[in-house]
Amino acid sequence: MRQAVLTDIELPDFGDPVFEPVLGRAIYENRIQRLRQRMAEHGLEALVIFGDREHVANISWASGYDPRFEEALLVVTPNRAPTLFAGNEGYPYAETASGTFERVLWQPLSLMGQPRDKTRALPDLLREAGLKPGMSIGLAGWKGYETEDGTFDPHWFETPHYLVQTLKGFGSLTNAALLFMNPEGGLRVINEADQIACFEYSATKTSSAIRRFILGVKPGMTEHEACRNLALDGSMLSIHVNMCSGPRAKYGLPSPTTKLIERGEPIVVGHGLMGALNCRAGFMVESADELPEAIRDYVNKLVAPYFDAAVAWYETIGIGVAGGEIYDAVMSRLADPFFGIGLNPGHLIHMDEWVHSPIKAGSRKTLVSGMALQCDIIPATGTEYFTSNIEDGIALADEALRADLKSRYPEAWGRIEARRAFMKAKLGIKLKPEVLPLSNLAAWLPPFWMSPGKAMAMR
């Protein structure tokens, strides 16, 4: 029987991207066609998408426009070009977007104190964009209200009050976020080859940054100094860098400070770009002998069963697999309350770090080709044992999608194949053919960061 062991493993350098995939105008035109078809299936005569800097994914998927300082609206109707509403700064910036749309300046979207001298009434502008009285309108923000059993409330809106009230003046209004985010066939859940290539590009950069951090961090550095190893290059972040050591490390999410990193401390680092996030956690020691005596069984008690669960995640996931099967595979190994697993052991990922998750107890939602998912199993022991963490992304691709990726994105495909080979030969993880690892960390888990040449593997 295989078991998780700590062994000598050198993480290869799978390479950094040279070619950056770009989504062209044809992608966005096809997406608008698909969106209109989905609107018709749901009886919607118009759709309004709200976006802002924090909640960019839905509006960017449809238009290629990513709001910077302001909010934005995209109005989509069946028989005319979509209309993008932007503020003073967003209006000219929208020219850089690859999508096809008409632009409208609506200054109330601008920052406080900026000019409002060209403001027109929102209802008038919406009429010009194609809205008519009596329409059935969908409003997509960035989520909605769901019950524990997954029931979605179509009349719960997390978008601005003024927008909800104005749209209700035109007709019936429902929350349409699930058009994009439904874990069963949402438009942002099934990705084109080009989008997967973009995700791989981001994941390569984020995972290489985490690798540099772990190999470069030393006791005596401040947290800020250690984060310089990430070598951020200006790519669009999906989260704040979460990096902390010592007592704050148990929270996982804090940002770095001027605190000195000390030998023997717990430590965590996470970095995300649009389409990818990677995270690792461990201790700033060379071996278990440096840990407090009460937790020197850290590897056997926490890390080994955790790695075993992560391997089960990787070996179970695949096309046609139900989310509940993946949940059971993980939780059969981590069900003890000691592990403190509170969130879904994995979820869908897109430009936003968490889209939705089909992976939960009893879920019959099946995974399909084109999905991008995150291995994201978080023990929260609440004890001196701290935690362990493998957070990496994968894509699912059937034979046709794999052939498309290989043909048009050979650089990315080469890294994917090299990661698969490493995971099989060195980590003992047997992936299905359709599972494409996007991370240069490729499930690498070193528990002791001053000995990064020792990592977990199945033997």
Rosetta blueprint (number, residue, H / E / L):
1 M L
2 R L
3 Q L
4 A E
5 V E
6 L E
7 T E
8 D E
9 I L
10 E L
11 L L
12 P L
13 D L
14 F L
15 G L
16 D L
17 P L
18 V L
19 F L
20 E L
21 P L
22 V L
23 L L
24 G L
25 R H
26 A H
27 I H
28 Y H
29 E H
30 N H
31 R H
32 I H
33 Q H
34 R H
35 L H
36 R H
37 Q H
38 R H
39 M H
40 A H
41 E H
42 H L
43 G L
44 L L
45 E L
46 A E
47 L E
48 V E
49 I E
50 F E
51 G E
52 D L
53 R L
54 E L
55 H L
56 V L
57 A H
58 N H
59 I H
60 S H
61 W H
62 A H
63 S H
64 G L
65 Y L
66 D L
67 P L
68 R L
69 F L
70 E L
71 E L
72 A E
73 L E
74 L E
75 V E
76 V E
77 T L
78 P L
79 N L
80 R L
81 A L
82 P L
83 T E
84 L E
85 F E
86 A E
87 G L
88 N L
89 E L
90 G H
91 Y H
92 P H
93 Y H
94 A H
95 E H
96 T H
97 A L
98 S L
99 G L
100 T L
101 F L
102 E E
103 R E
104 V E
105 L E
106 W L
107 Q H
108 P H
109 L H
110 S L
111 L L
112 M L
113 G L
114 Q L
115 P L
116 R L
117 D L
118 K L
119 T L
120 R L
121 A L
122 L H
123 P H
124 D H
125 L H
126 L H
127 R H
128 E H
129 A L
130 G L
131 L L
132 K L
133 P L
134 G L
135 M E
136 S E
137 I E
138 G E
139 L E
140 A E
141 G L
142 W L
143 K L
144 G L
145 Y E
146 E E
147 T L
148 E L
149 D L
150 G L
151 T L
152 F E
153 D E
154 P L
155 H L
156 W L
157 F L
158 E L
159 T L
160 P L
161 H H
162 Y H
163 L H
164 V H
165 Q H
166 T H
167 L H
168 K H
169 G L
170 F L
171 G E
172 S E
173 L E
174 T E
175 N E
176 A L
177 A L
178 L H
179 L H
180 F H
181 M H
182 N L
183 P L
184 E L
185 G L
186 G L
187 L L
188 R L
189 V L
190 I L
191 N L
192 E L
193 A H
194 D H
195 Q H
196 I H
197 A H
198 C H
199 F H
200 E H
201 Y H
202 S H
203 A H
204 T H
205 K H
206 T H
207 S H
208 S H
209 A H
210 I H
211 R H
212 R H
213 F H
214 I H
215 L H
216 G H
217 V L
218 K L
219 P L
220 G L
221 M L
222 T E
223 E H
224 H H
225 E H
226 A H
227 C H
228 R H
229 N H
230 L H
231 A L
232 L L
233 D L
234 G L
235 S L
236 M L
237 L E
238 S L
239 I L
240 H L
241 V L
242 N E
243 M E
244 C E
245 S E
246 G H
247 P H
248 R H
249 A H
250 K H
251 Y H
252 G L
253 L L
254 P L
255 S L
256 P L
257 T L
258 T L
259 K L
260 L E
261 I L
262 E L
263 R L
264 G L
265 E L
266 P E
267 I E
268 V E
269 V E
270 G E
271 H E
272 G E
273 L E
274 M L
275 G L
276 A E
277 L E
278 N E
279 C E
280 R E
281 A E
282 G E
283 F E
284 M L
285 V L
286 E L
287 S L
288 A H
289 D H
290 E H
291 L L
292 P L
293 E H
294 A H
295 I H
296 R L
297 D L
298 Y H
299 V H
300 N H
301 K H
302 L H
303 V H
304 A H
305 P H
306 Y H
307 F H
308 D H
309 A H
310 A H
311 V H
312 A H
313 W H
314 Y H
315 E H
316 T H
317 I L
318 G L
319 I L
320 G L
321 V L
322 A E
323 G H
324 G H
325 E H
326 I H
327 Y H
328 D H
329 A H
330 V H
331 M H
332 S H
333 R H
334 L H
335 A L
336 D L
337 P H
338 F H
339 F H
340 G L
341 I L
342 G L
343 L L
344 N L
345 P L
346 G L
347 H E
348 L E
349 I L
350 H L
351 M L
352 D L
353 E L
354 W L
355 V L
356 H L
357 S L
358 P L
359 I L
360 K L
361 A L
362 G L
363 S L
364 R L
365 K L
366 T E
367 L L
368 V L
369 S L
370 G L
371 M L
372 A E
373 L E
374 Q E
375 C E
376 D E
377 I L
378 I L
379 P L
380 A L
381 T L
382 G L
383 T L
384 E L
385 Y L
386 F L
387 T L
388 S L
389 N E
390 I E
391 E E
392 D E
393 G E
394 I E
395 A E
396 L E
397 A L
398 D L
399 E H
400 A H
401 L H
402 R H
403 A H
404 D H
405 L H
406 K H
407 S H
408 R H
409 Y L
410 P H
411 E H
412 A H
413 W H
414 G H
415 R H
416 I H
417 E H
418 A H
419 R H
420 R H
421 A H
422 F H
423 M H
424 K H
425 A H
426 K L
427 L L
428 G L
429 I L
430 K L
431 L L
432 K L
433 P L
434 E L
435 V E
436 L E
437 P E
438 L L
439 S L
440 N L
441 L L
442 A L
443 A L
444 W L
445 L L
446 P L
447 P L
448 F E
449 W L
450 M L
451 S L
452 P L
453 G L
454 K E
455 A E
456 M E
457 A E
458 M E
459 R L
